[in-house]
Amino acid sequence: MSFDLVLFGGTGDLAWRKLMPALFQAFRHGTLPEGGRIIGVGRDDLSCDQYRALIRSRFDNVELAKRPNDEEFTRFAALLEFVRMDLSKPDDYARLGITLEQRRADTVVMYVATAPNLFTTVCEQLAVAGLNTAKTRVVLEKPLGHDLASNRAINDTVRRVFGERQVFRIDHYLGKPAVQNLFALRFGNALFEPLWRREHIANIQITIAEELGVEKRGAFYETTGALRDMVQNHALQLLCAIGMEPPINSHADAIRDEKLKVLRSLKPWTAEALARDVIRGQYAAGTIAGTPVEAYREEVGVDPQSNTETFVALRTEISNWRWAGVPFYIRTGKRLAGRDARIVVNFRPTPHAIFNSQIDVANRLVINLQPKDGLELHLLAQGQDNRRNSQTLAPVQLDLDFDKRFGIGRVGAYERLLLDVIDGRLNLFVRSDEQEEAWRWVEPIIEHWKNDLQGPRLYAAGTWGPSAASAMIARDGYCWAEET
Ligand code: BG6
């Protein structure tokens, strides 16, 4: 099956950091279908050879094991072409059409990795140039809008140009191996299903912590913030994966229907809950891995008085029979104490304690997303001190390290998702109604913050965020997993 992958934003940050490395890995692994062509699109006046040379030089920033050697790059470069385009000019789309016409690939993927304000322009212009044929798929990067209205406006335009089955809305967290393992754990094993409910689970914590700050994306981040950048999409998708009902089969819509139900069941916000259960923070100067780092307000492109949040912690519930009353805590932030993404499922303690020690860290399942990908089951076992014949219990941990089990260098999120687009598999992509529902749910938080004069709470870089996030969870009698 031949394909053309047109990369709008072909000289942009995402192309260098994620997409080209992922495409190269697929090429190296032999999973990229043969007969493919990757067409970078950008405003620069580059020949195809110059574009190839530019990509070659960018690979110097990629970790060593994932860099091509000369021979590999020569073969990979044969797939690469470049088309110069001004995305607002209809004539330039006609020129792209001529390039596509030269080979008439079976599948054409339009990957829109541009600034979000260009999504609708690109889709509309593709239609004007007649490039929205039945064999075309369009990939849209997040953020798709900055609130419900703008998200709907983009989806409406896209819908006029492409059928829903041609639209691949990326949330790269769904491509992470740990998320697919979560589906496998929940729906491939009978063991956990009877326990996966309010009667047995005390609370669930979703943490996506980053050590990095906003890097060079200050200007973008200023108008985005952690709620829109991470909660509306990645964190809520994780919440769906953990909270959804078993789908009737593994087809894309069966999965997406169940995720949508979770989003619709999220407890609506009240004024009281907004004030009490949502904490926003912003990093101040601090130390990360022994190195001093500057405050968010000192980053390039950031307003020195900025109130943009770089941290969010919140508490919600899924109001349905399975989950009523179980708190779900979401926490994400930049410049935190570690790069650590995980879901912690805390089971209820035994109903009656016959041993004299009670240890909080037991009865816990941890799904690690990164830096390592695996599962930990925390249990209590008899401790070592048998001399006194005492019932000393000790926490023990069953570790399933997927890197060790399946080998490092497994398929990364973008690699997996790009291959899915080329193959036309929609399972790991977000449907427009899911996305709108997620916006609908976060919008009251955005509105609340507009009127909240207090602004974000400052936290020192290299910590776990403002102490209010710990106080919030402590009100329910719990603590974040790393605090036990
Ligand atoms: C992106 C956000 O979607 O996800 C970034 O825009 C964030 O701000 C990134 O750094 C985190 O992804 P990962 O895969 O490194 O956890």
Boltz pocket constraint, residues with backbone or C-beta under 6 A from the ligand:
constraints:
  - pocket:
      binder: B
      contacts: [[A, 210], [A, 229], [A, 341]]
      max_distance: 6.0
